[in-house]
Amino acid sequence: MVTKNIMPPSKPTKEPPEGYYWGIDNYKWVLYPKEAETRVELRWEPINQPQEGFVADKGSRSIFSGAFGAGKTIALCAKGLKLSLDYPKNYGLICRKVRATLGQTTLKTFLELVCPRELIVNYNKSEGLVTLTNGSQILFGGLDDPLKLGSLNLGWAGIDEAIESNEEDWNMLEGRLRKPDVPHHLFAATNPGPPTHYLYRIFWQEKKGEVYQASSFDNPALPEDYKQRLAEFEGVYKDRYVLGLWKGLEGLVYSAFDEKICLIPRFDIDKSWPVYAGHDFGRVNAAALFYAGSPGTGDFFAFAEYWPGSEMSYHDHVQAFKTITDGRNVLRRVGGAPNEEGERQAYTAQGWPISEPKHSKDKALQVKMVQGMHRLNKIYIFNDLSNYVREKFSFVFKEEKIDQEAKFHLMACERYLMSDFTPETVESNEPITERDNTF
């Protein structure tokens, strides 16, 4: 899914009256008195010590590694704005791996929570370029366009959700920090990942920059019910996304899943690719996963998850399935245990035929076959499938049995579907950032 950026129209060509300048208010150009420039108050206030330290850090490299709700993105935006205000006519870059993800995340945070509108004198819609009153400019871009970034002369660069990036991205930005007359800074904000990630090596093992870490509980502003939900997380998912720790996949059921290669940013899947659906039944906890198969490689890409979390009719579930797969060719729908034939027939009656999975009486074999697919890197997951990711990194063994298996509905969907396929013998180990959809 491509995010649509909401940006203001081009700056008015009419010169402002004497004593005024053009600024932005709620995505519209308005006139402000010039004396306001001298009394602008920044919106951002630190919520914890790691966040405050990261923004104030003057070193050439720094990273803010935080769990959910730790204030990573807002700190990254605040650090970029500070460097732009401290050094007039500076030129900085705020980026993510994929430019299309900026509009409703990092850019929205910058405009609404960090940068006072009085500081903005120009906002170029097509370029994603913000110009401040002191002449500094901040470009919002994606690492998926290296040719555009290759000609930049930057004073600073910040990568949001840097866990999505690779070392080539980092080195490319290092080579763009060449604007004269300003100190140079390269910094990142990210969720934790595995200790094998390049960022862990650079900052924790080689100690080439300052590290700031925060857990979800370091944010006193989080609602209590949100904290209670976080406390229910388990396994590696809790270690990383609640406690803010860099942990590997030890103890996971699907330990062969290589997140560095197979957890990827979303891209547009060609509508001609066949689609496969895996289903788990239940009056309240009905769930489904949808995969597209690449005809050229034989790889599978999970592009949609379905987990409404409330009781719905078979008809309503089926209508949602059809919306998700609209315009696509659904070749196979499987799901359920051997004793759930009534459920399969109920969906079939609504125009969504679901068949019984292969090996439905041998759960251990199904798990083993999915593990085999992971070992060959044949299953790729879009990293915005948050429920799937949470389940994947919480699906663990406890005393040689899968702990609380019944609550992992999406893992059941995957097991039902992927055990229908035989793992191939040809490995596919190249990281994927975008796919060639022609064949």
Residue pairs with C-beta under 8 A, 6 or more apart in sequence:
1 266
2 100
2 268
3 100
3 101
3 102
3 103
3 104
3 105
4 103
5 102
5 103
5 104
5 107
5 128
6 27
6 103
7 27
7 123
7 125
8 24
8 27
8 28
8 29
8 123
8 125
9 28
9 29
9 125
10 124
10 125
11 22
11 29
11 121
11 122
11 123
12 22
12 29
16 22
16 31
17 31
19 33
19 34
19 35
20 31
20 32
20 33
20 34
21 31
21 32
21 34
21 37
21 121
21 133
22 29
22 30
22 31
22 32
22 121
22 122
23 29
23 30
23 31
23 32
23 117
23 118
23 119
23 120
23 121
24 30
24 111
24 117
24 120
24 123
25 117
32 118
36 118
37 118
37 119
37 133
40 116
40 118
40 119
41 116
42 78
42 81
42 114
42 116
43 113
43 114
43 115
43 116
44 55
44 74
44 77
44 78
44 81
44 113
44 114
46 52
46 55
46 71
46 75
47 71
47 218
47 219
47 220
47 221
48 70
48 71
48 214
48 218
48 219
48 220
50 64
50 66
50 70
50 212
50 213
50 214
50 218
51 64
51 70
51 71
51 74
51 75
51 212
51 214
53 210
53 212
54 62
54 63
54 64
54 75
54 79
54 187
54 189
54 210
54 212
55 75
55 78
55 79
55 82
57 79
57 187
57 210
57 212
58 183
58 185
59 185
59 209
59 210
60 183
60 184
60 185
60 186
60 209
61 185
61 186
61 187
61 202
61 203
61 208
61 209
61 210
62 185
62 187
62 188
62 209
62 210
62 211
62 212
63 162
63 187
63 188
63 189
63 190
63 199
63 203
63 209
63 210
63 211
63 212
64 72
64 75
64 76
64 187
64 188
64 189
64 190
64 212
64 213
64 214
65 72
65 190
65 191
65 192
65 211
65 212
65 213
65 214
65 244
65 246
66 72
66 189
66 190
66 191
66 213
66 214
66 215
66 218
66 244
67 191
67 192
67 214
67 215
67 216
67 240
67 241
67 242
67 243
67 244
68 191
68 216
68 230
68 241
68 242
69 216
69 219
69 222
69 226
69 230
70 214
70 215
70 216
70 218
70 219
70 244
71 214
71 219
72 160
72 189
72 190
72 191
73 105
73 106
73 109
73 160
73 161
73 189
74 109
74 113
74 114
75 189
76 94
76 106
76 158
76 160
76 187
76 188
76 189
77 94
77 106
77 109
77 110
77 113
77 114
77 115
77 158
78 114
79 158
79 185
79 187
80 92
80 94
80 110
80 138
80 156
80 158
81 110
81 114
81 115
81 119
81 138
83 90
83 92
83 155
83 156
83 185
84 90
84 92
84 132
84 134
84 136
84 137
84 138
85 119
85 132
85 134
85 136
87 136
87 155
87 182
87 183
88 134
88 135
88 136
89 134
89 135
89 136
90 136
90 137
90 155
90 156
90 179
90 182
91 136
91 137
91 138
91 139
91 152
91 153
91 154
91 155
91 179
92 136
92 137
92 138
92 139
92 154
92 155
92 156
92 157
92 158
93 138
93 139
93 140
93 141
93 149
93 152
93 154
93 156
93 157
93 158
93 173
93 176
94 102
94 106
94 107
94 110
94 138
94 139
94 140
94 141
94 157
94 158
94 160
95 102
95 140
95 141
95 142
95 143
95 149
95 157
95 158
95 159
95 160
95 173
96 102
96 105
96 106
96 142
96 143
96 159
96 160
96 161
96 164
97 142
97 143
97 144
97 161
97 164
97 165
97 169
97 265
97 433
98 142
98 143
98 144
98 164
98 265
98 266
98 267
99 128
99 140
99 141
99 142
99 144
99 145
100 142
101 142
101 161
101 265
101 266
102 128
102 140
102 141
102 142
105 160
105 161
106 140
106 160
107 128
107 140
110 130
110 138
110 140
115 130
118 133
119 132
119 133
120 130
120 131
120 132
120 133
121 131
121 132
121 133
122 129
122 130
122 131
123 129
123 130
123 131
124 130
124 131
127 139
128 139
128 140
128 141
129 137
129 138
129 139
129 140
130 137
130 138
130 139
130 140
131 137
132 138
139 152
141 148
141 149
143 149
143 159
143 165
143 169
143 172
144 265
144 433
144 434
146 172
149 172
149 173
149 176
150 172
150 176
152 176
153 176
153 178
153 179
154 173
154 176
154 177
154 178
154 179
154 184
155 177
155 179
155 182
155 183
155 184
155 185
156 177
156 182
156 184
156 185
156 186
156 187
157 173
157 176
157 177
157 185
157 186
157 187
158 186
158 187
158 188
158 189
159 165
159 169
159 170
159 173
159 187
159 188
159 189
159 190
160 188
160 189
160 190
161 189
161 190
161 191
162 188
162 189
162 190
162 199
163 190
163 191
163 192
163 193
163 197
163 199
164 265
164 383
165 188
166 198
166 431
167 198
170 186
170 198
170 199
170 202
173 186
174 186
177 184
177 185
177 186
178 184
187 209
188 199
190 199
191 240
191 241
192 239
192 240
192 241
192 244
192 245
192 246
192 247
193 199
193 200
193 240
193 246
193 259
193 260
194 200
194 246
194 247
194 248
194 249
194 259
194 260
195 204
195 246
195 247
195 248
196 248
196 260
197 246
197 260
200 246
202 208
202 209
203 209
203 211
204 211
204 246
213 244
214 244
215 242
215 243
215 244
216 222
216 227
216 230
216 241
216 242
216 243
216 244
217 227
217 242
218 244
230 238
230 241
230 242
231 242
233 241
233 242
233 390
233 394
234 394
234 396
234 403
234 404
235 251
235 252
235 393
235 394
235 395
235 396
236 247
236 248
236 249
236 251
236 252
236 393
236 394
236 396
237 389
237 390
237 391
237 392
237 393
237 394
238 394
239 245
239 247
240 246
240 247
240 393
241 390
249 255
249 257
249 259
249 393
251 396
251 397
252 392
252 393
252 395
252 396
252 397
253 367
253 371
253 395
253 396
253 397
253 402
253 411
254 370
254 371
254 374
254 392
254 395
255 371
256 371
256 372
256 374
256 375
257 374
257 379
257 392
258 374
258 377
260 431
261 377
261 429
261 430
261 431
261 432
262 374
262 377
262 379
262 380
262 381
262 432
263 380
263 381
263 383
263 389
264 380
264 381
264 382
264 383
264 431
264 432
264 433
265 382
265 383
265 433
266 303
266 382
266 383
266 384
267 433
267 434
267 435
268 437
269 292
269 301
269 303
269 435
269 437
270 437
270 438
271 327
271 328
272 295
272 329
273 292
273 293
273 294
273 295
273 328
273 437
274 292
274 293
274 295
274 329
274 330
274 331
275 290
275 291
275 292
275 293
275 325
275 328
275 329
275 330
275 331
276 290
276 291
276 292
276 293
276 300
276 330
276 331
276 332
276 333
276 417
276 420
277 288
277 289
277 290
277 291
277 321
277 325
277 330
277 332
277 333
277 334
277 335
277 354
277 417
278 288
278 289
278 291
278 334
278 335
278 412
278 413
278 414
278 415
278 416
278 417
278 418
279 286
279 287
279 288
279 333
279 334
279 335
279 336
279 347
279 354
279 413
279 416
280 286
280 287
280 288
280 335
280 336
280 409
280 410
280 412
280 413
280 416
281 335
281 336
281 340
281 343
282 409
283 311
284 309
284 310
284 311
285 307
285 309
285 409
286 306
286 307
286 308
286 312
286 317
286 409
287 305
287 306
287 307
287 409
287 410
287 412
287 413
288 305
288 306
288 307
288 321
288 335
288 413
289 302
289 304
289 305
289 306
289 388
289 410
289 413
289 414
289 417
290 302
290 303
290 304
290 305
290 306
290 324
290 325
291 300
291 301
291 302
291 303
291 379
291 417
292 300
292 301
292 303
292 328
293 299
293 300
293 301
293 331
294 300
294 301
294 435
294 439
295 439
296 436
296 439
297 428
298 378
298 424
299 377
299 378
299 379
299 380
299 428
300 373
300 378
300 379
300 380
300 418
300 421
301 380
301 381
301 382
301 435
302 379
302 380
302 381
302 382
302 385
302 388
302 414
303 382
304 324
304 385
305 385
305 387
305 388
305 410
306 320
306 321
306 324
307 387
307 409
307 410
308 317
308 320
314 346
314 347
314 349
314 350
315 350
317 347
317 350
317 352
318 347
318 350
318 351
318 352
321 352
322 351
322 352
332 355
332 417
332 420
333 347
333 352
333 353
333 354
333 355
334 354
334 355
334 356
334 357
334 358
334 416
334 417
334 420
335 344
335 354
335 357
335 413
335 416
335 417
336 343
336 344
336 354
336 356
336 357
336 360
336 416
337 360
338 356
338 360
338 361
341 356
343 354
344 353
344 354
344 355
344 356
347 353
347 354
348 354
357 366
357 415
357 416
357 417
357 419
357 420
358 419
358 420
359 365
359 366
359 369
359 419
360 366
360 416
363 415
365 419
366 415
366 416
366 419
367 402
367 415
369 418
369 419
369 421
369 422
369 423
370 379
370 414
370 415
370 418
370 419
372 423
373 379
373 418
373 421
373 423
375 423
376 423
376 424
376 425
376 426
376 427
376 428
377 427
377 428
377 429
378 423
378 424
378 428
379 414
379 418
380 432
381 388
381 389
381 392
383 389
387 410
388 410
388 414
391 408
391 409
391 410
391 411
392 411
394 408
395 402
395 408
395 411
396 402
396 403
397 403
402 408
405 411
